[in-house]
Amino acid sequence: MTTNTQRLIFLIATCSLLGVGLGAVSSQAEVPQCFATEQPTDECFTQDPGLKMLEGIGQGVLAGTFAAIGASWKILKEDI
């Protein structure tokens, strides 16, 4: 494996892990806001918090991965 390939894999892994953390935190931050309103929606009462956290984690992984791929694509295009 070349150094550039190793850097690309490291960048994607790092951004994905950061996305996992940020996605989990942001999904859990929405839960108290749901009950702060005067009339919470039915979704507030029916959605499982664990499922909501998994949804946030999944979105964070996708966002982090695509951000890393986009950044590395831009760098590779500038090198050419």
C-alpha positions in Angstrom: 0.0 0.0 0.0 1.3 3.4 -0.9 1.5 6.3 1.5 -1.3 8.2 -0.3 -3.6 5.1 0.0 -2.8 4.8 3.7 -3.6 8.5 4.2 -6.8 8.2 2.4 -7.9 5.2 4.4 -6.9 7.0 7.6 -8.8 10.2 6.6 -12.0 8.2 5.8 -11.8 6.2 9.0 -11.2 9.3 11.1 -14.0 11.3 9.5 -16.4 8.3 9.9 -15.6 7.9 13.6 -16.1 11.6 14.1 -19.4 11.3 12.3 -20.5 8.5 14.6 -19.8 10.6 17.6 -21.4 13.7 16.3 -24.4 11.8 15.0 -25.0 10.1 18.3 -24.7 13.3 20.2 -26.9 15.3 17.9 -29.7 12.7 17.9 -29.7 12.6 21.7 -29.7 16.4 21.9 -33.0 16.4 20.0 -34.8 14.2 22.7 -35.1 16.9 25.4 -36.2 19.5 22.8 -39.1 17.2 21.9 -40.6 17.5 25.3 -39.8 21.2 25.8 -42.7 22.2 23.4 -46.2 22.8 24.8 -47.7 20.1 22.5 -45.2 17.3 21.7 -46.0 15.3 18.6 -46.8 11.6 18.6 -43.4 10.9 17.2 -41.9 12.1 20.5 -43.7 9.4 22.4 -43.5 6.5 19.9 -39.9 6.6 18.7 -37.4 4.5 20.6 -34.5 6.6 21.8 -32.0 3.8 20.9 -33.4 3.6 17.4 -33.1 7.4 17.2 -29.5 7.2 18.3 -28.8 4.5 15.7 -30.3 6.7 13.0 -28.1 9.6 14.1 -25.0 7.3 14.1 -25.8 6.0 10.6 -26.3 9.5 9.2 -23.0 10.6 10.9 -21.1 7.7 9.3 -22.4 8.6 5.9 -21.8 12.3 6.3 -18.2 11.7 7.6 -17.4 9.2 4.9 -18.6 11.3 2.0 -16.9 14.4 3.5 -13.6 12.5 3.6 -14.1 11.2 0.1 -14.9 14.7 -1.2 -11.9 16.3 0.5 -9.5 13.6 -0.8 -11.0 13.9 -4.3 -10.4 17.6 -4.3 -6.8 17.1 -3.1 -6.1 14.4 -5.7 -7.5 16.7 -8.5 -5.2 19.5 -7.4 -2.2 17.2 -7.5 -2.8 16.3 -11.1 
